[in-house]
Amino acid sequence: MSLDQRVKIGVPSKGRLMEKTFDWFSARGITMRRTGAEREYSGAVDGLEGVDLVLLSASEIPRELAAGRIHFGVTGTDLVREKLADWRGQLEVMAELGFGHADLIIAVPEAWVDVETLDDLDAVAAAFRQDHGFRLRIATKYHRLVREFLRANGVADYQLVDSQGATEGTIRNLTAEAVADITSTGETLRANHLKILNTAPVLRSQATLYRSLSADWSGASADILAHLRERLSL
């Protein structure tokens, strides 16, 4: 089979997400392994003919799926829904993998004793703008998801400021008044004297196996897809 006919599966390139993804496939008779040197992002798939393993950062996988450069990909729900506006028209959810659980939440300083809900946040945001002459700042890297969530819940008078790392520290550094970030335990938030608002999360995320709808599914690729569905009981 030529290279352009082979099916590509994108998997996070390091850490627990990679290891747990390997374990998930291994439990279903498909062995994934890294190849090459320690720092090489190359790998192989055993137990499924015509399939190549592509190791990528989890944040790159939604883009590669949408472009059809990989056929399948494992990444977080949060990354897909943040990066792809019309993700349902571009991807198929094949399986939720049951690990990598985390919630996208909104948190404020513990000292804000009167702020517990989104209604409280809305009231504080209006007062903040009146007192300071600019909108309350919420630090996040999830601009699309947070904006849609706050709009749906009637929160106004805020601005999102970009934070690609150490989001919890932005309040201490006086670059934001609140944060919207992904968390699994809340320990980092508590360590930075922040509390999660008493409301449903913006999004509940977990590692998920997606299929690209724009990849080439003709010929041998269609047969591999059918075989993979059978092997994974999907």
C-alpha positions in Angstrom: 0.0 0.0 0.0 1.4 3.4 -1.0 2.0 6.1 1.6 -0.9 8.3 0.3 -3.3 5.3 0.8 -2.4 4.6 4.4 -4.7 5.7 7.2 -3.1 8.0 9.9 -4.1 8.1 13.6 -2.9 11.2 15.5 -2.1 10.7 19.2 -0.8 13.1 21.8 3.0 12.9 21.6 3.9 12.7 25.3 2.7 12.4 28.9 -0.2 10.6 30.4 -2.5 11.2 27.5 -0.2 9.4 25.2 0.3 6.5 27.6 -3.3 6.1 28.4 -4.2 6.3 24.7 -1.7 3.5 24.0 -3.3 1.5 26.9 -6.8 2.0 25.5 -5.9 0.7 22.1 -3.8 -2.1 23.5 -6.8 -3.4 25.5 -8.5 -3.7 22.2 -5.8 -5.7 20.5 -4.0 -2.7 18.7 -0.5 -2.0 19.9 0.9 1.5 19.5 4.5 2.3 20.2 7.1 5.0 19.8 10.0 4.4 17.4 13.3 6.1 16.9 15.2 8.2 19.4 13.8 9.5 22.7 13.0 12.9 21.2 11.7 11.7 17.8 8.0 12.1 17.2 7.6 8.8 15.3 5.7 5.7 16.1 4.1 2.5 14.7 0.8 0.6 15.0 0.8 -3.2 15.3 -2.3 -5.3 14.8 -4.0 -3.1 12.2 -2.7 -3.2 8.6 -2.4 0.0 6.6 -2.4 2.3 9.6 0.4 4.8 10.6 0.8 6.5 14.0 1.4 10.2 13.9 2.5 11.8 17.2 1.4 15.4 17.6 0.7 17.9 20.4 -2.9 17.5 21.6 -3.6 21.1 20.5 -2.5 20.4 16.9 -4.8 17.4 16.4 -8.1 19.3 15.9 -6.5 21.3 13.1 -5.0 18.3 11.4 -8.3 16.4 11.6 -10.2 19.3 10.1 -7.7 19.6 7.3 -8.0 15.9 6.6 -4.3 15.4 7.0 -5.0 12.7 9.6 -7.9 10.3 9.5 -8.4 9.7 13.2 -7.2 11.6 16.2 -7.3 11.5 20.0 -7.5 14.8 21.8 -9.6 16.6 24.4 -13.1 17.7 23.9 -12.1 21.2 25.0 -9.5 21.6 22.3 -11.8 20.4 19.5 -14.7 22.7 20.6 -12.5 25.7 21.1 -10.5 25.4 17.9 -13.2 24.3 15.5 -16.3 26.5 15.3 -18.3 24.0 13.2 -16.7 20.8 14.7 -19.8 18.7 14.2 -19.6 19.3 10.5 -15.9 18.4 10.4 -15.5 15.5 12.8 -17.3 12.4 14.0 -17.1 11.3 17.6 -16.1 7.7 17.5 -15.5 7.0 21.2 -15.1 8.8 24.5 -12.1 7.1 26.0 -12.8 7.5 29.7 -9.7 9.4 30.8 -8.3 12.9 30.6 -11.3 14.2 32.5 -11.3 17.9 33.2 -13.7 20.8 33.5 -13.5 24.2 32.0 -14.6 26.5 34.8 -14.7 30.1 35.9 -13.0 31.1 39.1 -12.7 34.3 41.1 -10.7 35.4 44.1 -11.7 33.7 47.4 -11.8 37.2 48.9 -14.9 37.9 46.7 -17.2 36.6 49.4 -20.4 37.8 47.8 -19.6 36.3 44.4 -20.8 32.7 44.1 -22.9 32.5 40.9 -22.9 33.9 37.4 -25.6 36.4 38.4 -23.2 37.6 41.1 -20.4 37.8 38.6 -22.6 39.9 36.2 -23.4 42.3 39.0 -19.7 42.6 40.0 -18.7 43.2 36.4 -21.2 46.0 36.0 -20.0 47.7 39.3 -16.3 47.1 38.3 -16.8 49.0 35.0 -18.5 51.9 36.7 -15.8 52.1 39.4 -12.7 51.6 37.2 -13.7 52.8 33.7 -12.9 49.5 32.0 -14.4 46.0 31.8 -13.6 43.3 34.3 -10.9 41.1 32.8 -11.2 37.3 32.6 -8.0 35.5 31.7 -8.3 32.4 29.5 -7.1 30.6 26.4 -10.6 29.3 25.7 -12.1 32.5 24.1 -14.8 30.9 21.9 -16.1 28.6 24.6 -16.1 31.1 27.4 -17.6 33.9 25.3 -20.5 31.6 24.2 -21.1 30.4 27.7 -21.2 33.9 29.2 -23.4 35.2 26.5 -25.9 32.3 27.0 -26.0 33.1 30.7 -26.5 36.8 30.3 -23.1 38.0 31.7 -22.0 41.3 30.2 -19.4 44.0 30.9 -16.4 41.8 30.8 -13.4 41.4 28.5 -11.4 38.3 27.8 -7.6 38.6 28.0 -5.4 35.9 26.5 -3.5 33.6 28.7 -1.6 30.6 27.3 0.0 29.5 30.6 -0.1 30.0 34.3 -3.6 31.4 34.0 -4.2 31.1 37.8 -1.4 33.6 38.4 -2.9 36.4 36.3 -4.9 37.8 39.2 -1.9 38.0 41.5 -0.1 39.7 38.7 -2.9 42.2 38.3 -3.5 41.4 34.7 -7.0 39.9 35.3 -9.8 39.9 37.9 -11.1 36.4 37.2 -10.0 33.3 35.2 -11.6 30.6 33.0 -9.4 27.6 32.9 -9.4 23.8 32.6 -9.0 21.9 35.9 -9.2 18.3 37.0 -8.8 18.6 40.8 -9.0 22.4 41.5 -5.8 22.2 43.6 -3.9 24.8 41.6 -6.8 27.2 41.9 -7.0 26.7 45.6 -3.3 27.2 45.9 -3.7 30.6 44.2 -6.6 31.5 46.5 -9.3 31.2 43.8 -12.7 29.6 44.1 -14.8 28.1 41.3 -18.2 29.7 40.8 -21.2 27.6 41.9 -22.5 26.8 38.5 -22.3 24.1 35.9 -18.9 24.0 34.1 -18.4 25.8 30.8 -17.5 22.4 29.4 -16.8 18.9 30.7 -13.9 17.5 28.7 -12.3 14.1 28.3 -10.0 12.3 25.8 -12.0 11.4 22.7 -11.3 9.5 19.5 -12.5 11.5 16.5 -12.7 10.7 12.8 -12.0 13.4 10.2 -14.9 13.9 7.7 -12.7 15.6 5.2 -9.9 12.9 5.0 -9.8 10.6 2.0 -12.0 7.6 2.8 -12.0 6.1 -0.6 -10.6 2.6 -1.5 -8.5 0.9 1.2 -9.3 3.7 3.7 -13.0 2.7 3.7 -12.0 -0.9 4.4 -9.7 0.1 7.3 -12.5 2.3 8.8 -14.9 -0.7 8.7 -12.3 -3.0 10.2 -11.5 -0.5 12.9 -15.1 0.0 13.9 -15.4 -3.8 14.2 -12.2 -4.1 16.2 -13.2 -1.3 18.6 -16.9 -2.3 18.7 -17.9 1.1 17.5 
